[in-house]
Structures are given as structure tokens and as C-alpha cells.
Amino acid sequence: MANDGEAMTLSDMPIATRSQPRVRAAHALRYELNVLAHDAADVVASIGGWLFDRRMAGWAVTVALPDPRDDRALRILGVKAVELDGEWPSTTQERIVTTVVAADLFDADGDVRSQVFAAIRHGEGEVAFWGADAPGQFGGGLRATQYRLSAAARAFKAHALAAVGNSEATRNAVEALLLGGRPAGLLADGLVPIC
């Protein structure tokens, strides 16, 4: 430190008063994963581990259900539940939206089908499905993939399954998804094609 009357050098100055070069922060994108389903139990059993891992990677994950009041299992996974009849998300430059739909809901609900097709036509993010059968309207246009769950995802999924009354905690370390829409980019991260 400089004595009285001596000039202070940069190294003598407190850090807070030093002139720091200003660095412009890059504009951060927000990644959103929106799920449309009949019930929380199906979501947890089918893709709960994948949703947990996406949430832990910083994605905003929302599950739209006809009745979102019993959302304890989804909260265990770190996922938010909303009304199925809510407003359809649209992408902006600040958001990248991915939509995941239960295949049986897609086939049974004309409104859901219209929303998904509109999103695909407008290039609004990526689309994926889960379920036993591929949605009929896509024919062979879907790519089957598997996701290997992290150890944490398996543990949280087991607790979420117990919360929905599924006493058989799954030992399965993979979950299956069908990718559709525009070519998969961010959505496919960690997903392995099934040949």
C-alpha cells in the first residue's frame, strides 16, 4: 500500500475499484421440454428417467396432463405439471422447444394432433413420442431410439414410481422414444438409434 502523499499503483488499488474490461455475455438460450400425456404414472414409467436427466442438465421440463393436481411423482423428478388445455408453446429466438407426446394421446386427441402438426410445419422445435405403437399418421417417418438413464435418474425414477403406486421399481436402465419432425439435434443428445 502507498504511504501518504505517494501515488497509488494499480496493484495497490482494491480489486473493486480497478477498471475491469467489460465482457459482453452471450445471450443464453432457454431449452424447454414440453410433454403431453394422459397421466403422471405413464410419464414416470415410460420416460421419467430421461426427463429427470434433462431437468438436471438445465432444461425447463413441463408435463401437460388432463388433471395435473396429483403431481407429487413429477415433482420428485423436478418436473412441473400444468393443464393439458393450456396454451401451446411457441419458439422464439430465446427458446428452443422440444415436444414429447404419448403416442396413444396423439392418436386419440385431434387437438393434440393439430398442435403437433402445426409445430412441425412451422419448424418449432423437435417432436418425439413414446408408447407401444408409433402414431399412425407418421407411418415410417419416426426413428426409434433408446436413452440410457444416469444412476441418479434411476434412483429418482424409483421414488417417483413409488409415489404413483407402482410397487415394481424398474431395474431397466433404458427408456425408448420415437423421434419425428425436423432432424433431431438437441433432442437426440444421449439417445441411441435402435437398428
MARVO-576070 format. One line per field, with one value per residue (C-alpha): residue in three letters; x, y, z. Coordinates in nm, 3 decimals, padded with zeros to 5 digits. Layout:
! residues N
res <- (ala  ...)
u <- (X  ...)
v <- (Y  ...)
w <- (Z  ...)
END
This chain:
! residues 195
res <- (met  ala  asn  asp  gly  glu  ala  met  thr  leu  ser  asp  met  pro  ile  ala  thr  arg  ser  gln  pro  arg  val  arg  ala  ala  his  ala  leu  arg  tyr  glu  leu  asn  val  leu  ala  his  asp  ala  ala  asp  val  val  ala  ser  ile  gly  gly  trp  leu  phe  asp  arg  arg  met  ala  gly  trp  ala  val  thr  val  ala  leu  pro  asp  pro  arg  asp  asp  arg  ala  leu  arg  ile  leu  gly  val  lys  ala  val  glu  leu  asp  gly  glu  trp  pro  ser  thr  thr  gln  glu  arg  ile  val  thr  thr  val  val  ala  ala  asp  leu  phe  asp  ala  asp  gly  asp  val  arg  ser  gln  val  phe  ala  ala  ile  arg  his  gly  glu  gly  glu  val  ala  phe  trp  gly  ala  asp  ala  pro  gly  gln  phe  gly  gly  gly  leu  arg  ala  thr  gln  tyr  arg  leu  ser  ala  ala  ala  arg  ala  phe  lys  ala  his  ala  leu  ala  ala  val  gly  asn  ser  glu  ala  thr  arg  asn  ala  val  glu  ala  leu  leu  leu  gly  gly  arg  pro  ala  gly  leu  leu  ala  asp  gly  leu  val  pro  ile  cys)
u <- (00.000  00.129  00.222  00.053  00.147  00.273  00.094  -00.109  -00.031  -00.286  -00.167  -00.224  -00.587  -00.866  -00.999  -01.345  -01.201  -00.984  -01.106  -01.213  -01.253  -01.624  -01.711  -02.044  -02.218  -02.353  -02.731  -02.828  -03.084  -03.350  -03.416  -03.770  -03.909  -04.290  -04.463  -04.827  -04.972  -05.283  -05.143  -04.834  -04.793  -04.739  -04.492  -04.289  -04.287  -04.208  -03.976  -03.934  -03.561  -03.495  -03.700  -03.505  -03.170  -03.288  -03.401  -03.065  -02.896  -03.078  -03.381  -03.721  -03.942  -04.322  -04.578  -04.931  -05.200  -05.582  -05.568  -05.232  -05.337  -05.165  -04.816  -04.607  -04.429  -04.342  -04.215  -03.982  -03.833  -03.805  -04.078  -04.367  -04.725  -04.979  -05.327  -05.338  -05.570  -05.314  -05.161  -04.940  -04.577  -04.415  -04.047  -03.873  -03.511  -03.454  -03.614  -03.562  -03.874  -03.899  -04.237  -04.280  -04.621  -04.770  -04.842  -05.188  -05.282  -05.165  -05.380  -05.687  -05.693  -05.747  -05.646  -05.313  -05.256  -05.329  -05.089  -04.809  -04.854  -04.864  -04.538  -04.376  -04.500  -04.365  -04.032  -04.098  -03.852  -03.831  -04.101  -04.080  -04.325  -04.331  -04.562  -04.616  -04.724  -04.598  -04.863  -05.031  -05.015  -04.634  -04.611  -04.241  -04.126  -04.019  -03.680  -03.674  -03.414  -03.315  -03.185  -02.956  -03.051  -02.795  -02.767  -02.937  -03.224  -03.280  -03.290  -03.529  -03.746  -03.781  -03.905  -04.142  -04.280  -04.349  -04.534  -04.775  -04.832  -04.609  -04.456  -04.231  -03.931  -03.784  -03.438  -03.445  -03.166  -03.302  -03.615  -03.745  -03.852  -03.958  -03.811  -04.002  -04.036  -03.725  -03.395  -03.313  -03.045  -03.051  -03.328  -03.114  -02.831  -02.778  -03.030  -02.905  -03.080  -03.232  -03.133)
v <- (00.000  00.350  00.587  00.927  01.155  00.873  00.774  00.455  00.189  -00.048  -00.335  -00.119  -00.049  -00.261  -00.502  -00.340  -00.007  -00.147  -00.085  -00.424  -00.483  -00.524  -00.857  -00.891  -01.207  -01.416  -01.432  -01.758  -01.982  -02.146  -02.513  -02.631  -02.983  -02.994  -03.328  -03.408  -03.714  -03.884  -03.931  -03.889  -04.264  -04.329  -04.040  -04.161  -04.526  -04.455  -04.152  -04.034  -04.101  -03.916  -03.617  -03.614  -03.612  -03.331  -03.128  -03.179  -03.062  -02.730  -02.782  -02.645  -02.956  -02.926  -03.207  -03.119  -03.350  -03.351  -03.337  -03.205  -03.185  -03.507  -03.407  -03.550  -03.805  -03.538  -03.303  -03.583  -03.575  -03.195  -03.155  -02.907  -03.022  -02.800  -02.831  -03.013  -02.747  -02.473  -02.253  -02.435  -02.322  -02.146  -02.097  -01.762  -01.677  -01.712  -02.055  -02.394  -02.604  -02.980  -03.153  -03.511  -03.678  -04.007  -04.193  -04.304  -03.946  -03.824  -04.084  -04.023  -03.643  -03.431  -03.108  -03.256  -03.388  -03.045  -02.876  -03.122  -03.096  -02.715  -02.717  -02.943  -02.730  -02.412  -02.570  -02.506  -02.739  -03.114  -03.374  -03.715  -03.982  -04.270  -04.569  -04.918  -04.814  -04.539  -04.280  -04.398  -04.058  -04.071  -04.409  -04.497  -04.139  -04.193  -04.310  -04.549  -04.461  -04.557  -04.343  -04.486  -04.338  -04.197  -04.361  -04.057  -04.080  -04.446  -04.363  -04.067  -04.260  -04.544  -04.292  -04.132  -04.475  -04.546  -04.213  -04.320  -04.657  -04.862  -05.108  -05.261  -05.028  -05.065  -05.207  -05.108  -04.860  -04.756  -04.578  -04.577  -04.277  -04.225  -03.913  -03.724  -03.379  -03.199  -03.389  -03.447  -03.221  -03.138  -03.388  -03.674  -03.596  -03.917  -04.113  -04.420  -04.535  -04.882  -05.073)
w <- (00.000  -00.082  00.203  00.245  -00.040  -00.267  -00.584  -00.566  -00.830  -00.988  -00.771  -00.459  -00.551  -00.406  -00.665  -00.664  -00.784  -01.063  -01.411  -01.546  -01.918  -01.996  -02.148  -02.320  -02.213  -02.496  -02.499  -02.332  -02.493  -02.282  -02.356  -02.293  -02.298  -02.309  -02.253  -02.334  -02.159  -02.013  -01.664  -01.449  -01.391  -01.763  -01.789  -01.491  -01.601  -01.968  -01.978  -01.618  -01.601  -01.928  -01.807  -01.480  -01.664  -01.896  -01.596  -01.425  -01.747  -01.711  -01.934  -01.825  -01.825  -01.816  -01.832  -01.950  -01.809  -01.813  -01.431  -01.302  -00.935  -00.828  -00.934  -00.647  -00.868  -01.124  -00.852  -00.736  -01.086  -01.074  -01.336  -01.340  -01.415  -01.597  -01.752  -02.087  -02.227  -02.167  -02.434  -02.687  -02.654  -02.947  -03.008  -03.004  -03.064  -02.690  -02.657  -02.813  -02.759  -02.783  -02.763  -02.643  -02.675  -02.558  -02.884  -02.769  -02.675  -03.017  -03.195  -02.974  -02.941  -03.254  -03.077  -02.970  -03.322  -03.472  -03.232  -03.307  -03.685  -03.663  -03.465  -03.725  -04.020  -03.862  -03.767  -03.399  -03.233  -03.236  -03.174  -03.008  -02.896  -02.653  -02.626  -02.755  -03.104  -03.331  -03.421  -03.742  -03.913  -03.928  -04.096  -04.113  -04.054  -03.693  -03.572  -03.274  -03.009  -02.657  -02.372  -02.104  -01.766  -01.526  -01.183  -01.028  -01.280  -01.193  -00.821  -00.857  -01.103  -00.848  -00.587  -00.840  -00.935  -00.568  -00.545  -00.823  -00.657  -00.883  -00.637  -00.902  -00.905  -01.251  -01.293  -01.661  -01.731  -02.073  -02.198  -02.557  -02.767  -03.127  -03.289  -03.558  -03.712  -03.828  -03.799  -03.435  -03.290  -02.919  -02.853  -02.979  -02.737  -02.541  -02.749  -02.935  -03.255  -03.243  -03.556)
END
